[in-house]
Amino acid sequence: MTLPNFAYFRGQIVPYDQAKVGVLTHTLNYGTGVFGGLRAYWNEADKQLYLFRPLDHFQRFLNSARLLCMELPHTPEKLTEVTVELLRKEARSEDTYVRPLAFVPDEQIGVRLHDLHSDISIVSIPMGRYIESEEGSSATFSSWRRIDDNSIPARGKIIGSYVNSAFIKTDAIRAGYEEAIVLNADGHISEGSAENFFMVRGGVLVTPPVTDNILEGITRRTVIQLAREELGMTVVERPIDRTEVYLAEEAFFCGTGVQICAISNIDKRPVADGKMGPFVGKLRDLYFRIVRGMEPKFRAWNVPIYPGPLNG
């Protein structure tokens, strides 16, 4: 992985090797932090890098911090400004991933959320595909259950909760699959190891509700809007049984990291004919046009990084 050249750290942009914390940092010892994930997409024709839906991402980031009683004097607008400045300084002309992190820098022993300080860092790295087989990945049902809202809320990107995702992902990879589908405590489908899940059944697009211990994904929200308004699909949010997925016409994961990734087989069972279906194909084509600033109707979702005549 290519390391960043710069980081936003302790209120300023500094060389990456100066963004350091001690080994006793509370977040490192107890997982008391939250993170976010944004993508910026390079448009070769425009010679422009477009940051996708940053205000939505940073609002969720700040909401996640609130779950951990973090008091952060930031707004989504200010964090977007900082990110644009950081990306300009990195000066990349390729697809890029942005990682904001809210952490507790206090170096002390003691599990709690109160009477602690909070800080933010932001870095960016070049990033292509999260799963190589985006047009047809393999998945298995995980033996691990998704964390419950009354244990650690999955709707927040809380650092400590991603140990659950690590168990899920590693077991899937070691078993020969690219991803896993995770059930909640009720036995209904929740999401992937770090992705939201959708399926097409009976011509209807179905996804678990936000009350089934899922991340309230920005890409998930985008998919639902595009499916309804642009692709004419009926979208239903409801609990999904495991065996329904074996009978689905199409299935896919979505998220900032994974983007939109078709699922071609689950537990060695093909999804329909084992190839990416027509709906997922159309959705992927539209999504990638939008994130690269190629659809004027959705240009408001894209924040251009570099100044110039194309964006004023």
C-alpha positions as CSV (number, residue, x, y, z in Angstrom):
1,M,0.0,0.0,0.0
2,T,1.2,3.5,-0.9
3,L,1.5,5.6,2.3
4,P,0.2,9.2,2.3
5,N,2.6,12.1,2.0
6,F,0.5,14.3,4.3
7,A,-2.0,14.1,7.1
8,Y,-4.4,16.4,8.7
9,F,-3.4,16.0,12.3
10,R,-3.9,18.1,15.5
11,G,-5.6,20.9,13.4
12,Q,-3.1,21.3,10.6
13,I,-1.7,19.5,7.5
14,V,1.7,18.0,8.3
15,P,4.0,15.5,6.7
16,Y,2.6,12.0,7.3
17,D,5.6,10.8,9.4
18,Q,4.9,13.6,11.9
19,A,1.3,12.4,12.6
20,K,2.1,10.1,15.5
21,V,0.5,9.0,18.8
22,G,1.9,7.1,21.7
23,V,1.3,3.3,22.4
24,L,-0.7,4.2,25.5
25,T,-3.2,6.2,23.4
26,H,-6.7,5.4,24.7
27,T,-8.1,4.5,21.3
28,L,-5.3,2.1,20.6
29,N,-5.8,0.3,23.8
30,Y,-9.6,0.3,24.0
31,G,-11.0,0.9,20.5
32,T,-12.5,4.2,21.6
33,G,-12.6,5.9,18.2
34,V,-14.5,6.1,15.0
35,F,-13.6,6.3,11.3
36,G,-15.0,7.2,8.0
37,G,-14.3,6.3,4.4
38,L,-14.7,8.5,1.3
39,R,-13.7,8.1,-2.3
40,A,-12.5,10.6,-4.8
41,Y,-12.6,9.6,-8.4
42,W,-10.3,10.7,-11.2
43,N,-12.0,11.9,-14.5
44,E,-9.4,11.8,-17.2
45,A,-11.4,13.9,-19.7
46,D,-11.9,16.7,-17.1
47,K,-8.5,16.3,-15.6
48,Q,-10.3,16.5,-12.3
49,L,-10.6,14.6,-9.1
50,Y,-14.2,14.4,-7.7
51,L,-14.9,13.8,-4.0
52,F,-18.1,11.9,-3.7
53,R,-20.8,13.1,-1.2
54,P,-18.4,14.4,1.4
55,L,-21.1,16.3,3.4
56,D,-23.1,13.1,3.9
57,H,-20.0,11.1,4.8
58,F,-18.8,13.7,7.3
59,Q,-22.3,14.0,8.9
60,R,-22.3,10.3,9.5
61,F,-18.7,10.5,10.8
62,L,-19.7,13.1,13.4
63,N,-22.8,11.1,14.3
64,S,-20.6,8.1,14.9
65,A,-18.5,10.2,17.2
66,R,-21.5,11.3,19.1
67,L,-22.3,7.6,19.9
68,L,-18.9,7.6,21.8
69,C,-19.6,10.8,23.6
70,M,-16.9,12.6,21.6
71,E,-17.1,16.4,21.5
72,L,-15.7,17.6,18.2
73,P,-15.8,21.3,17.2
74,H,-16.2,20.5,13.5
75,T,-18.9,20.6,10.9
76,P,-19.3,18.5,7.7
77,E,-18.5,21.7,5.7
78,K,-15.3,22.4,7.6
79,L,-14.1,18.8,7.3
80,T,-14.9,18.9,3.6
81,E,-12.8,22.0,3.2
82,V,-9.9,20.3,5.1
83,T,-10.2,17.3,2.9
84,V,-10.1,19.3,-0.3
85,E,-7.0,21.1,0.9
86,L,-5.4,17.8,1.8
87,L,-6.2,16.2,-1.6
88,R,-4.8,19.2,-3.4
89,K,-1.6,18.9,-1.5
90,E,-1.3,15.2,-2.4
91,A,-1.9,16.3,-6.0
92,R,-3.0,12.8,-7.3
93,S,-4.5,12.1,-10.7
94,E,-6.0,8.7,-9.8
95,D,-8.8,7.2,-7.7
96,T,-8.2,7.9,-4.1
97,Y,-9.5,6.8,-0.7
98,V,-9.9,9.2,2.2
99,R,-9.8,8.0,5.8
100,P,-11.0,10.4,8.6
101,L,-10.4,9.2,12.1
102,A,-11.7,10.5,15.4
103,F,-9.6,9.3,18.3
104,V,-8.8,9.8,21.9
105,P,-5.2,10.9,22.2
106,D,-5.1,10.7,26.0
107,E,-2.4,8.3,27.2
108,Q,-3.9,6.6,30.2
109,I,-5.3,3.3,31.5
110,G,-9.0,3.0,32.3
111,V,-12.0,1.9,30.2
112,R,-14.6,4.7,29.8
113,L,-16.0,7.2,27.4
114,H,-16.3,10.3,29.7
115,D,-13.7,12.8,30.7
116,L,-11.6,12.2,27.7
117,H,-10.3,14.4,24.9
118,S,-11.0,13.9,21.2
119,D,-9.1,14.7,18.1
120,I,-9.3,14.1,14.3
121,S,-6.9,13.0,11.6
122,I,-7.5,12.6,7.9
123,V,-5.3,10.9,5.4
124,S,-5.7,9.7,1.8
125,I,-4.2,6.9,-0.3
126,P,-4.5,5.7,-3.9
127,M,-7.1,2.9,-4.1
128,G,-8.7,0.9,-6.9
129,R,-10.9,-2.2,-6.3
130,Y,-11.5,-3.5,-2.8
131,I,-12.7,-6.8,-4.2
132,E,-11.0,-7.8,-7.5
133,S,-14.0,-9.7,-8.9
134,E,-16.5,-6.8,-8.8
135,E,-18.4,-8.2,-11.7
136,G,-19.0,-11.5,-10.0
137,S,-17.6,-12.3,-6.5
138,S,-17.9,-15.3,-4.4
139,A,-19.4,-15.2,-0.9
140,T,-20.3,-17.5,2.0
141,F,-22.5,-17.2,5.0
142,S,-20.3,-16.5,8.1
143,S,-20.5,-18.5,11.3
144,W,-20.0,-15.2,13.1
145,R,-23.0,-13.1,14.0
146,R,-23.2,-9.4,13.5
147,I,-22.8,-7.3,16.6
148,D,-26.1,-6.1,18.1
149,D,-27.2,-2.5,18.6
150,N,-27.4,-3.2,22.4
151,S,-23.8,-4.4,22.4
152,I,-21.9,-2.1,20.0
153,P,-24.1,-0.1,17.5
154,A,-23.3,-1.2,13.9
155,R,-24.8,2.1,12.6
156,G,-21.6,3.8,13.8
157,K,-18.2,3.1,12.3
158,I,-16.7,2.4,15.7
159,I,-13.1,1.1,15.6
160,G,-13.5,-1.6,18.2
161,S,-16.5,-3.1,16.5
162,Y,-14.5,-3.9,13.4
163,V,-12.9,-6.9,15.1
164,N,-16.2,-8.5,14.4
165,S,-15.6,-7.8,10.7
166,A,-12.0,-9.0,10.9
167,F,-13.2,-12.4,12.2
168,I,-15.8,-12.6,9.4
169,K,-13.4,-11.6,6.5
170,T,-10.5,-13.7,7.5
171,D,-12.6,-16.9,7.8
172,A,-14.2,-16.2,4.4
173,I,-10.8,-15.7,2.7
174,R,-9.3,-18.8,4.3
175,A,-12.3,-20.8,3.2
176,G,-11.7,-19.8,-0.4
177,Y,-14.3,-17.0,-0.7
178,E,-13.9,-13.3,-1.4
179,E,-16.5,-12.1,1.1
180,A,-19.1,-13.2,3.6
181,I,-22.7,-12.5,4.3
182,V,-23.4,-12.1,8.0
183,L,-26.6,-12.9,10.0
184,N,-27.8,-10.9,13.0
185,A,-28.9,-12.4,16.3
186,D,-32.4,-13.1,14.9
187,G,-31.0,-15.1,12.0
188,H,-31.8,-12.5,9.3
189,I,-29.2,-11.2,6.9
190,S,-27.5,-8.1,8.2
191,E,-24.7,-7.2,5.8
192,G,-21.2,-8.3,4.5
193,S,-18.1,-8.0,6.6
194,A,-18.0,-4.3,5.8
195,E,-20.6,-3.8,3.1
196,N,-24.3,-3.4,2.7
197,F,-26.3,-6.2,1.0
198,F,-29.0,-6.1,-1.7
199,M,-30.8,-8.8,-3.7
200,V,-33.3,-8.8,-6.5
201,R,-36.2,-11.2,-5.9
202,G,-39.4,-11.3,-8.0
203,G,-38.2,-8.2,-9.8
204,V,-38.0,-6.2,-6.5
205,L,-34.9,-4.8,-5.0
206,V,-34.7,-5.9,-1.3
207,T,-32.2,-4.8,1.4
208,P,-32.2,-5.3,5.2
209,P,-33.7,-2.4,7.2
210,V,-31.5,-0.1,9.3
211,T,-32.9,-1.8,12.4
212,D,-31.2,-5.1,11.5
213,N,-27.8,-4.1,12.8
214,I,-26.4,-2.6,9.6
215,L,-24.2,0.4,8.8
216,E,-26.4,3.3,7.5
217,G,-24.4,3.4,4.4
218,I,-24.0,6.4,2.1
219,T,-23.6,4.2,-0.9
220,R,-26.6,2.2,0.3
221,R,-28.6,5.4,0.3
222,T,-27.3,6.3,-3.1
223,V,-28.3,2.9,-4.5
224,I,-31.8,3.1,-3.2
225,Q,-32.3,6.5,-4.7
226,L,-30.9,5.5,-8.1
227,A,-32.8,2.3,-8.2
228,R,-36.1,4.0,-7.6
229,E,-35.7,7.3,-9.5
230,E,-33.5,6.3,-12.4
231,L,-33.9,2.6,-13.0
232,G,-37.5,2.2,-12.1
233,M,-37.1,-0.5,-9.5
234,T,-39.4,-1.1,-6.5
235,V,-37.2,-1.0,-3.4
236,V,-38.2,-2.8,-0.2
237,E,-36.4,-2.6,3.1
238,R,-37.3,-5.7,5.2
239,P,-35.8,-8.7,7.0
240,I,-34.3,-11.2,4.7
241,D,-34.1,-15.0,5.4
242,R,-30.9,-16.9,4.5
243,T,-32.6,-19.2,2.1
244,E,-34.1,-16.3,0.1
245,V,-30.7,-15.4,-1.1
246,Y,-30.2,-18.9,-2.7
247,L,-33.3,-18.1,-4.8
248,A,-32.5,-14.5,-5.7
249,E,-32.2,-13.4,-9.3
250,E,-29.4,-11.0,-8.5
251,A,-27.3,-10.1,-5.4
252,F,-24.6,-7.5,-4.7
253,F,-22.6,-5.7,-2.0
254,C,-22.2,-2.0,-1.9
255,G,-20.2,0.5,0.1
256,T,-17.6,3.2,-0.3
257,G,-14.7,0.6,-0.3
258,V,-16.4,-2.2,-2.2
259,Q,-18.3,0.2,-4.5
260,I,-20.9,-2.0,-6.2
261,C,-19.9,-5.6,-6.4
262,A,-22.0,-8.3,-8.0
263,I,-22.3,-11.6,-6.1
264,S,-22.2,-14.6,-8.6
265,N,-22.2,-17.5,-6.1
266,I,-22.9,-18.1,-2.5
267,D,-21.7,-21.2,-0.7
268,K,-20.8,-22.6,-4.2
269,R,-24.4,-22.1,-5.3
270,P,-24.7,-19.9,-8.3
271,V,-26.9,-16.8,-8.0
272,A,-29.3,-17.3,-10.9
273,D,-27.0,-18.2,-13.9
274,G,-23.9,-17.4,-11.9
275,K,-23.2,-14.1,-13.8
276,M,-23.7,-10.5,-13.1
277,G,-27.4,-9.7,-13.7
278,P,-28.8,-6.9,-15.9
279,F,-29.9,-4.7,-13.0
280,V,-26.5,-4.7,-11.3
281,G,-24.9,-4.1,-14.6
282,K,-27.0,-1.0,-15.3
283,L,-26.6,0.2,-11.7
284,R,-22.8,-0.1,-11.8
285,D,-22.6,1.8,-15.1
286,L,-24.7,4.6,-13.8
287,Y,-22.9,4.7,-10.4
288,F,-19.5,5.0,-11.9
289,R,-20.6,7.7,-14.3
290,I,-22.0,9.7,-11.4
291,V,-18.9,9.4,-9.1
292,R,-16.7,10.5,-12.0
293,G,-18.7,13.6,-12.5
294,M,-20.1,12.5,-15.9
295,E,-23.8,12.9,-15.0
296,P,-24.9,16.6,-14.8
297,K,-28.1,15.7,-12.9
298,F,-26.0,14.4,-9.9
299,R,-23.1,16.8,-10.1
300,A,-24.1,18.3,-6.7
301,W,-22.8,15.1,-5.2
302,N,-19.3,15.7,-6.5
303,V,-16.9,18.2,-5.0
304,P,-14.1,19.0,-7.5
305,I,-10.7,19.1,-5.9
306,Y,-8.6,21.1,-8.4
307,P,-9.4,24.7,-9.3
308,G,-9.7,25.5,-13.0
309,P,-12.1,26.5,-15.8
310,L,-14.1,23.3,-15.6
311,N,-15.4,24.1,-12.1
312,G,-14.9,27.8,-11.7
